[in-house]
Amino acid sequence: MATYSAVNGVPGDFHLMHYGARAIGGSAIVFTEMTCVTPEGRITPGCPGLWNDEQQSAWARIVRFVHAQSDAKMALQLGHAGRKGSTRRAWDGIDMPLNDVARDGENWPLVAPSALPYMDGVSQVPNEMTQIDMADVLAAFVSAAERGAKAGFDWLELHCAHGYLLSGFISPLTNQRKDDYGGSLENRLRFPLAVFTALRNVWPNDKPMSVRISAHDWVEGGITPDDAIEIAKQFKVAGVDFLDCSSGQVDKREKPVS
């Protein structure tokens, strides 16, 4: 879960305690919160990243501590906030754009599959991604995965849930593109699968990879459990070892039911 406690994307003593406590407490595997692959891919200014050497060293310190003090494994969850980025920390107004109240400067520009804001009239309108944007983001994911391997993580998870960038490609509610990356589920999966495949090619073969998905959008016309089965099949073909199924947080109209 997001803790909004990093400084310039760098995890600190809070994170050492946060993850270390769970490891020492008996967890078999401890996942990081979504760790962002670029500064612009952060949810908030307090979110951690893995795009530079300082961040890599800080994560390596945490991994070494967990390994030295427990039998727990450490899993790195990589993601990009997409249209849900550049917002305040939860206690300053969750999902709200940055402003003077947040004391974190101006909003940074956002990218997404389509130019659709998360909240109409409130959220920043993202730029629809170009082929160049997609290539840049894919490269950032690969670089972060390589840094994660060097930091000693045991497991890598790709965040494709909750309306963040890759989830935004998968859901028809957020992906209204007219090119090869929109329309059918096959097309909407094209970029997330490309990112996963690129990560699988650089992540150590003897270490597992998982993908987190929103298996139900809880909005008419969105992803359903039947779609989730097909999504799982496609990632399985690409080499996924484990599917982490969550739901929702893609569209504010959601109405979860039991």
N, C-alpha and C positions, 0 to 999 in steps of 0.2 A: 504494500500500500504506500502511496505517496506520503512523504513526511515533510517535504518543503524545507529541508534543513541544510541543503548544500549551499556553498558559497562559490559563485562562478563555476558551477557544475562540479565542484570538488567535494567528495564526501569527507567528513571530518570525524572528530571524536564521538559525536553523537551517533554516527553510523556505525563506528566500531563497537560502541556499547549496544546499540539497537540490534545489530545482526549477531554480535557475539553472545548476547544474553539468550537469544533464541537457540543458538547452537549449543551453548553450555546447558541450556534447559532440557535438551534431549531431542531436538528436531533432527530428523535424518537428513533433510536437505533444506537449505535456507535460500530463498530467492531474493534478489535485490528488487527494489521498486523499479518501475520503468526507468531505464537509464538511456538518456537521449544521445543521439548520434551527431547532432549539430547544436550550436547555440539556439538557432531558430526553431529547432525541433523540440525545445523544452515546453512543458505545460506552463510552468511558472519560473520566475527567476531563482526559486529555491530548489529546483529539480536537478538531480545529478546527471552528469554526462560522462562520455568516454571518447572525447575527440582530441585530447592532448596528453602530453607526457605527465603533467602534474596529476591529472585525474587517474591515469593508469597507475601511477605510483601509489596514490591514495587507496585505490581499490586493492592493489596487491598487498598493502599493509593489512587490510581487513581480511582478505583471503588467508594470508599467512597466520593471522591470529586465530581464525576459526579452525584451521587445520591443526594448529599447534595445541589448541585447548579443548578440542572435541573430535568426535568421529564424524561430524556433520560434513556434508558436501555443500559447496557454494555454487549457486546458479545465477548467471547473469541474464537479466531480461532487457533486451534492447528494443527501443521503439522511437517513434517520431510522432509528435503531438498533432501534426496536420492542422486542421481548422480549429482545434481545441487548444491551441497554444497561445502564448503571450497573455496569460491571465494572472490574476492575483493569487497569492497563497490563500488556502481555504479560509483562514481566520480573517482575512481582509475582504472576503467576498468571492466565494467559489464560482468559477466559470466566468467571472466578470473581467472585462479588459483592464489592463493596467491603467492607473491614473495616479494623481498626487497622493492619494490615500495609501497606496501600496509602497510609496517611497522607493520605487525601483526603476524610475525613468520611463521612457516612452515605449509604446508597443513596437515590437518588431514585425516585419511583414510575414504573412502566413502563406503557405501553399497547401493545396488540397486537390483531390481529383476533379472537383467542380467548384465553381465560384459561389458556394452556398455557405452562409454563416451558420454557426451552431445555434444561435438564438437570433431570430429576426429582429432588427432594430436595436440590438444590444451588442452582439459579438461583431468583431472585425470580419469583413468580407475577405476571404482568402483569394489568392490568384490561382487560376486553374493551371495545373502543372503542364509544362511543356516536356518534350522529349529530353531536352537538356537538363531540366529540373530533375527528371526521373533518373537520369544517368548520374547526376551529382549526389542525389540522395542514396542511390544504390552504392556508390563508391564510399559514402560516409558510413553506411551500415557495414560494409566489408572492413573498412579501417577499424571501426569500433570492435568488431568481432576478433580481429587480429590482436588488438590491444587486450581484449578480454582473455584470450588464450595466453598471452605473455604474462598477464596478471595472475594466472593460475586457476582461473575458474574451472569447475568440473563439468558444467552443464551450460548450454546456451538456449535461451528461449526468445523467440521472435514474437513481439506483441502485435497481433492482428485483431485486436478486440477494442470495444468501448468507444468506437467512433474516432480513434486516432488515425493517423495517415493511412496505414495499410488496411485497416478496417473500413476506412472511408472508401477505398477502392472496391471492397468486396460487397458492400451493401448498395442495393439499387436506390435507397433513399438518399444517399450522399454522392453516388456516382451517376451522373447524368451525361457522361461523355458520349460523343457520337463517333469516336474513332475506335481503333482496335482494343482500347482499354475500357470500353463501356458497352452497355447493352446486355449481352448474355452473361450468365455466371462464368462461363469459360473465359470470356474477355475480361470480366471484372477481376478475375483471379490472376490475370497475366502478370501484372506488376508485383503483387505480393509473392507469387511463386518465383519470379525472377530474382527477387531479393533473397528469398529462402535458399534457392539453388546456389546463388553466389556465396552465401554464408556457409552452406554445407561444403562448398569446395575449399574454403579456407579454414574451417573449424576442424580440429583434430578428429580423425576417423574413429578413434577409440573413445570419444566423448559424445554423449547423447545431445540431441537437439529436440526441442519441443516448440509448438506454436500455440499461442493463446488466441482463441476466437470468441466472438459473441455468437453463440449458437441460436439466438432468438433476438430479434430487434424489438419485439413486442409492439410493433406498429404494422397496420395493414399495408401490404405491399413490400414489406421488408424481409429480411432473412428469417427463415423458419427452421425448425429442427430437420426437416427433410433436406433443405439446402445445406445445413451443417454436415449432414452425412456425405453429400457430394464434395463439399469443401474438404472434409477429412480424407476422403479417397484421393483427391488431387494432391494434397500434401504428403500422403503416404507414398504415392508414386514418386514424389520428389525426394523422398528419403527421411521424412519425419519419424521420430521414435515415439513421440507422445503428443497427444492433443489435450490442451488445457482448456476446458469449456467453461466460459462465463456467459453472460448475456446482457443485453441492453446497453445503455449509456451511449447509443448511437444517435438517437433522435429524441428531442424533448417531449414529443407526443407519446412516448412509450407508456403503456399501461400493463405492467406485469401482472400475470394471473397465475394461480397455483394449479 
